[in-house]
């Protein structure tokens, strides 16, 4: 569903629907999904918690994927956002079309066109509960970097 073109990207994502919950091992063949997994890995490197990748292409025209995660302090939320920007710039030569909330640090939104990233503090994530809003979206499992899920000890 992404009409955003950067480089030699296809106009639409390749649809792959085998199960309601896919794992990284199943392999994501579409470029948007690979970008979403790059975002998730960059967030995991900065110890983001509760990382969730949702394929929303079938239920929304906004994007192909949403990537949601929790940062446990404003500094960590900003660091996660910066790590994602740096990693995507290095590996995909792409910058976000828009970034909102970085100054406040409680909820940062990065819009890459086909992938939208939400980095939220626990209070905001619980209050807005975007996972419940996108309940019909396909969930893609993301392996945790460690058992703690990034939460400080």
Secondary structure by P-SEA (a helix, b strand, c coil): ccccccccccccccccccccccccccccccaaaaaaaaaaaaaaaacccbbbbbbcccccccccbbbbbbbccaaaaaaaaaaaaaaaaaacccccccccccccccbbbbbcccbbbbbbcaaaaaaacccccccccbbbbbbbccccccccc
